[in-house]
Amino acid sequence: MDRMILRFRKADDVLFYRINGSKPLFRSFFGYVTHLGGAKVIVTSILMLFFMIPYYPVMEKTVMAAMISLCISHILMAVIKKLVKRIRPYLTLPDAMVHGFKFTDHSFPSGHTTAIFSVSIPFMIQYPLTMIALFPLSCLVGYSRVVLGVHYPSDVIAGALLAFSTNLLVLLFIS
């Protein structure tokens, strides 16, 4: 079991270095993309959608699912971070580059990734055509977290899975 965990961590580190060691222009682009999963953009977006419900009542169930999923997944994410206590890669890996804000909390799972997927999944399920834009955008936010040096790839995958599982539960109870 220990050897398997060690191999997983090694693979996670190798993938981190490949993604993190990108060109400056690439890092600059992802410095902007990452904000799409941040609290300001996510909360503002979901509130704007909430206030549009009277004009587009067909969206009510989807917006409510996104709001509930965002709240629940955020609470779960905060609890998991406190339990796992994984230190951010730029603090533990030699030669890891951090670009932008240096977060001091724990890294597992990625909050930005959890947030963007929590809000986008209900729309991708209800309106499948939105998947063309929302899925790549959500993946780019997750990828940006590794490019910027604040998350391991497994943190990002865990954030997306947390959002997906939270959405499944929320959609089961809302339906």
N, C-alpha and C positions, 0 to 999 in steps of 0.2 A: 504493500500500500504506500509506504514512504517513497519507494522508487518511482511509483506512478505519479505521485504528487510532485516529486523533484523534476521528473521529465516534463510535466505540465508547466511548472514554473519556468523551466528553461525555455520551453517553446514560447511561452508568454513573453519572456524577456527578449528573445530573438526577434519576435514579431514586433515588439515595442520599438526596438532599435531600428528596424527597417522602416517603420512608419515615422518615427520621431526624427530621424536624420534626413529630413527633406530639405529642399531648396528654400531660400528666404522668401521668394515670391509665393511659393506654395504655402509656406507658414503664414504669410500675410493674409492670403485668401481665407485660410481656415481660422484665422484670428477673428474674422468677421462672421463666418458661418457659425462658429461656436455659440455666438450670442442668441441664435435662434432657439436654443434649448435652455437659455437662461431664464431666471424668474421674471424679469421685467417683460420680456417678449412673450413668454408663455402665458403669464397671467393677463397681460393686456389683450392678447389675442383671444383668449377664452372669454374674457369679459365683453369684448366687442361682439363676439358671436352670441353670447347670452343676451345682450341688448338688441340683437337683430331678430330674435325669436318672434316678437310680435309681427314682424314683416315677412318672416319666412317660417311659419309654424311647423312646416314639415321637418325642419332641422331640430326641433325641440328635444326629441329623444336622444339624438346623436350628441348634441351639445351638453346635455345633462350627463350622459354617459362619460363624455370626455372630462367634464368637471369633477365628477365623483371619482373617476379613475385617477385623475391627477392628484386629488387630495389623499386618497387611500395609498396610492403608490409612493407618494412623498413621505407619508408617515412610516410606511414599511421600509423605505430606503433609509430613512434616518435611524431607525431601530437597527437595521442590518449593519449600517456603518459603525454604530456604537458597539455592536457585538463582534464583528469581524476585526475591526481596527487595523485594516491594511494601510500601510504607510504609502504615500504617493511615490510614484517611480522616480521622480527627479530628486527625491530625498534619499533613495536607497540604491539606485543604479549609478555606477560610475559612468561618466560621459553622457548621461541623459540630459537633454536640453529642455529647459522650460521657457516658454514664450508667453508673455502676458502675465496675468495675475497668478501669484503663487498661493494656492489654496493651502490652508493649514489643517483642515479636517481630514478625515480618512477618505480613502479613494474607492472602496468597494461597497456598493456598485456606483456607477456613474449617475449622478443626479440629473445632469443635462440630458443624457440619453434617455433616462427613465421619463423625464418630463415630456420631451418631444414625442416619444413613442406613445405615452399615455394619452396625449391629446390627439395624435394623428390616427391611431388605430381605429377608433370608432368611426371616423370619417372614411377610412379605407374600407371598412366592412360595409357600412351603409351605402357608400357611393364608390363602387369599385374603380371607376375611372380616375378618382383622385389619387389612387395608388401610384399612377404614373409619375406624379410630382411628389407626393408626400413620402413614399417609401425611400426613394433616393435622398431626399432632403433630410429625413430622419437619420439615415445611415451616414450621411456627410457630417451631421452634428456629432454623432458618436465617433466617427473617424477623426474629427477635428480635436477631440479630447486627447487622443493619443499623439497626434501631430504636435500638439502644444505641450506635451510632456506631463500632463496632470493625471492621466489614467493609463492603466495597462489595458491591452485589448480585452482581457477577460472581464474587467470592470464594465466595459462598454457592452459586452455581450450580456452580462448579468443585468445591467440596467434595462436593456431591451426585453429580456425575458421576464423581468419583474413587471414591466409595463404590460406586456402581452398577457401574462397570467392574471394580473389585476383586472385588465379589460375583460377577459373571459368571465371572471366572476361577476363583475359589474353588469355585463350584458346578460348574463343568466338571470340575475335578479330583476333587471329592468324589463326584460321581455315578458 
